[in-house]
């Protein structure tokens, strides 16, 4: 299970009402069913990453709560793992050791740990690279290790903070395709933060469009397009125009 509910979440940095305080999020609410993929889309400064950090337990909401299957998230844990833009791998550990790290923290016995690690190395297509260190890998391969490490602990929810932003366009597209394949083989509830309209359409079942700061939910859109998504289809183009206009309106209103 992994149903996520964001319920009236607000986040204020500084003393509420005081000079210099910043309202990052204001009364944000939406729900994501179990094993569905949701993209949080908006321009810089709208509170996307702040919301993801609250969902990860890295930060606490000023008001409201994020729950998974009805349980409030109060602190980081393996049940809701984060994949970062900069990979966050341990440089002194091999591919296999990085993937196994969370399993060790869960005190999984070594034989089971090795079996799970092998499975996830195969899942992300890194056979033959088990003993390589991160600096011997390409950016795309490092992100595969990060994905495998996050999935290996069997989380209820996978949180992704612009995980492919550092990749070139070709590798980014390839990794998006790989992520969809991995997710279809082993479904999880996924929350992805992105600036990219195409990435949101390509990956997500639902798209949450955020307003400019303070971040609120401007629209909650179900993406009713078959996978793999056809970027040349009329339905894809129509949804892309709708999202582009929605984001453009927010930027225009702020000028």
N, C-alpha and C positions, 0 to 999 in steps of 0.2 A: 504493500500500500504506500501511497505517497501523495495524497490529496493536499494541496497547498491552499490556504486561505489567508489573504492579506486583509486585515480588518481594521479600517479607520486608522491607518498608520500615519502619524505625524512625527517629524524630527526637527527639532530646533537646536542649533548650536549656539551656546551661550545662554544666559539667563533670559527666559521668555519675556518679551516686552522691553528688555534693556537695550540701550544704544549699542550697536555693533552685533547684536544677535542676528542669526541667519535662519530663516525658515526654509529648510531644504525640501521637506515633504509635508503635504497638507491633506490629511483625511483620505489617504489612498486605500482603496478597497477593490479586490477582485479575487476570483477563485479559479484554480486550475485543477481539473480532474486528474485522477491517478493515471500515471504513464502517458501524459500528454506533454507536448513541447510548447513552451510559451516564450516569446521574445518580448523584451521590454525596450521600446524604441523611443528615442528623443534626442534633441541636440544637447551639446555639452552644458553641464550645470543644472540639468533638470532633476537630479536626484536619483538617477538610475542605479549607480553604483552604491549609493547610500542605502537604497532599498535592498539591494542584493546583500550588502554587509549585514543588515538587520536580519535578513533571512538566513544568513550563515551563522548568526550569533556573535559576530565580531563587534557589533554595535547594538545598543538598546534603543528602541523607539521612545520618543518623549511621550507619545500617546499611542494607543492601539497595540496590536499584536499580530505577529505572523505565526501561524500554526501549521503543523504537518499532522494530518489525521487527527486533528483536534488538540494536539499537544503543543503548547507554546514553545517557541524557540527562544531560549534564554542565554545559551552559550554555544560555542563551537562543538561539533561532534561528528562522528563518522556517518551518522544518519543523514547529514546534509553537507556534502563535500563541495569544495570550491575549486574550480580550475581558473587560474589567473592568466593574464595576458603574457606575463614574462616567464611562464612555465613553472617557476619556483621549484626546480629540481635540486637535489643535493648533489653538488658537482663532484664530490669524492665517492659517490656511490654509482655502481653500474646500473644499467637499465633494469635488470632483474631486482637489484637491491632497492632501487627507488620504488618500484611497483610493490614490493613486499613490505615496505616500511609501515604502512597503515595496518597491515595484517599482524605485524609484530606488536604494534601498539595495542591491538585487540587480543593479544596473547593466543593467537591461532597456532596450534601445534605445527612444527616444522614440516612434516610430510604434507599436510593439508595446505600449508602456506606455499610450498613449492608447486603443488598441483594448481592452485588458484593463480599463481604468478605465471605459470606456463600457459594456462588457458587465456589469460588476458594479453600476454605477449602475442599469441596467435590471433586473438580477436582484433588487435590493432595492426597486425601485419609486420611485426618486428622480429620474426624468427631470424636467427643468425646474428642478432645484435645484442643478445642477452648480457654480454660481458663488457659492452662498450660503455665508456663514460659519456656524460652529456655533451662535453665539448667536441666529441668525435661525431656528433649527430647534426643533421640539418635542423633548421627551425621547425619544419613540419614533423620530423621524427621526434624531436623533443616534446612537441605538443601531444603526439601520440602516447608518449610515455606518461605525460601528465594525465591524459584521459584514462589510460589503463590503471594508473595508480588510484585515481578517484573512483573508478568503477570496481576495483578489486575488493574494496571493503563492503560492497553491496549496500550502497546508500539508498535511502528512500527517495532523496531528491538530489539532483545534480545541478549545481549553480555554476554559471560560466560568465566571466567578466571579460567580454571582448577577446575571446581566446585566440582568434586568428588575425587580430589587427596588425601584428608585427610581421606577418607573412606577405610575400608578394602576391599579386592578383591571381596568378596561376595556381600557386600552392594553396592559397586561401580557398579557391574554388574546389580544389581536390580534397582539402580537409573537410570542407562542408559536406561534400558527397560521402566521405568516409564516416563522418559523424552520423549522418542519417542512416547509413548501413549498420553501424554499430548499435545505434538506438533501436532500430527495427529488430535486430537480432536479440538484444537484451533491453527491453523497454524500461525506462525510468521516467519519472517526472522531471522535466528540465526547465530551468529558468535561465534564459540567455539575455545578457545585456549587450546591445549593439547600437552603433550609429548608422549601420548600413540597412537601407530599405530592402535591397535585394537579398541580403543575408536573412533578414527577418522573414521574408516571403518564402525563400527557399527552404528554410528549416522548420518554421513554426506551424503549429495547429492554431495558436491564438497569438495575437499581437496586441500588447498594451501600449498605446501611444500616450506619452507623458506631455504635459504642458511645460512651458518655461517655468523657472523657479518663482514661487514654490511649486514643486512638482505635484501635480494632480493627475488623475486618469482622465485624459481627454476623450479617448475612445477605447473600446475593447472589441476587437475584431476577430471573428472566427475565420480562418483561412480554409475555405472549402474547395481546395484544389487537389487533384490526385498527385501522388508521388510516383516517379520523380517529377518535380515541377517543370513545366515547359515555359521557359522565359519568353518564347515567341508567341505564346497564346494570347488571345484577346482578353481572357479573364485575368491572366497575370498582369498584362499591361494596364487594365482597368484598376486593379487593386494597387499597383505601383503608383499610378497617378493620384489615387485617393490618398495614399499615405504621404506622397511627396507634397501635395497641397496642404495637408494637415500640418506637417512639420514646417513647411514654408510659412504658413499663417502664423505659427508661434514665433518664428524668427522675425517676421515682419512687424508683428505687434510689439516686439521688444525694441524696435529701432526708433 
